[in-house]
Amino acid sequence: MKLKSGAFKLVTVLLSSVIVLSACGSGSTETTPAASTEVSATAKATETAKATETAAPTEAVTAAPAAAVEISVWDQPADDAADKTIQEETFADFNAKYPNIKVKHEKLDPIKYRDQYLVAMAGGSGPDAWHGAAFPDVQKYIANGFILDITDRFSAWEDKDKILPSTMEAGKKDGKYYGLVSDAYVMTMAYNKKLFKEAGIEKPPTTWEEFREVAKKLTDPAKGTYGFNILGMEWGDWFFEYFPWQAGGDLTVKNADDTATLTFTSEPVVQALQFYKDLKWTDKVVQKNVIQSLDDNQKDFAAGKVGIEIGGVDWFTGKGMNIQDIGLMPFPKGPAGKNPGQVGGAYWTINAKTSPEKQDAAWTYITFMSSKEITEKKLKFSAENGGFPNLLQVRSDIDVTKIFSNIPEDLTAAVTATAADPHLEYFLKERLSPYVVGAVQKILLDAKADPKTELQKAQDLAQKEVVDKYNADVKNAK
């Protein structure tokens, strides 16, 4: 089963590869500048969907169907996928254990899979199960009546208590579960252990006040080091949005009727942008070029030029940094005493419009693929072939430090702690990003700029150019 050295590079969900290519974010859109796919305004679930989403009796949801049944699953790996070998091995394992369930594995477009899914579901040809329902999209799929309420099935599943509760939240509505998490990630802050030790810093900061003081100690113009790598380029809202959360607010509010309200000028957002301004102009603890690329930020951190950076471990090991020199920490608590972590990932979902027999078979399939045995099998394959794991495992009974010998336990502990308070990205991010970024950049580039004034300008323009039309479209669709 081994591949030749250097031939395998496992794509991880926690770290940069998937963060850039998938719905890293959660909330309402892609978290990063990958090609965003807008999903049309959700329609109300039809009576048919309501009828089909009712779970089968408990005795029928825990066992495979007795009669032969065929299901379609969107999980066929690409021909050149690095993990194709292990994927096909797990398919064979399932076939051997459940010969009465025939699975038709189908491929999906890695970029346009959202559109592919919407078109297929609208046309009645959607998969019986798939694991591509990204955190930002699940609520839309629920509203459209696409995905099955699996609450009874999940409650009867013997492994339900082994699933990290915070990773199931994005797939819930009105206390009911509509997806079984397949993978998840959480954004954290990374710090350079060597620089911390040299500066006499014994532990990571836990509050904004401590953060500013630590960043000052890490900044030394003579050595060319600085405390914090700030993100001010065209994706700047990706990292900025975390700070309003720490202050107790958000950039937008999704209303009960699915319309949006802008909150750029709310006190938490103003406090967050003022914090950015203080780091840049008062404390002088950020890099000189505040609008440099994310790649340059990562290179600076890996080169030992910066003490604290937002990001995942393999962003930096991939640029030559020793994993033993990297520490991870939750975000510092802001004025509200909060420090949620931005989570993303994807769910296994079951088609609400397919037959009960296929729904039962699909549940058997996705729980098999989510089992400890199969999860560990894939991780061991990764470890044997030079891969790097997702540090946020959705199963609490799996410890990647026992499988990957070079991963310090403190890294996984920090990731788990950060994921304890999950937060989805701000609503309508894919449409509002340029407006938020504009205000952030103005503050970072102009010492005289006022945070509230710039946020007001951004909000007024976004309201006129985006939100008014969006809200009108939503109301017209009802």
Secondary structure, 3 states (H helix, E strand, C coil): CCCCCCCCCCCCCCCHHHHHHCCCCCCCCCCCCCCCCCCCCCCCCCHHHHHHCCCCCHHHHCCCCCCCEEEEEECCCCCCCCCHHHHHHHHHHHHHHCCCEEEEECCCCCCCHHHHHHHHHHCCCCCCEEEEEECCCHHHHHHCCCECCCHHHHHHCCCHHHECHHHHHHHEECCEECCEEEEEEECCEEEEHHHHHHCCCCCCCCEHHHHHHHHHHHCECCCCEEEECCCCCCCHHHHHCHHHHHCCCCCEEECCCCCEEECCCCHHHHHHHHHHHHHHHHCCCECCCCCCCHHHHHHHHHCCCEEEEECCHHHHHCCCCCHHHEEEECCCECCCCCCCEEEEEEEEEEECCCCHHHHHHHHHHHHHHCCHHHHHHHHHHHHHCCCCCCCCCCECCCCHHHCCCCCCHHHHHHHHHHHCCEECCCCCHHHHHHHHHHHHHHHHHCCCCCHHHHHHHHHHHHHHHHHHHHHHHHHHHC
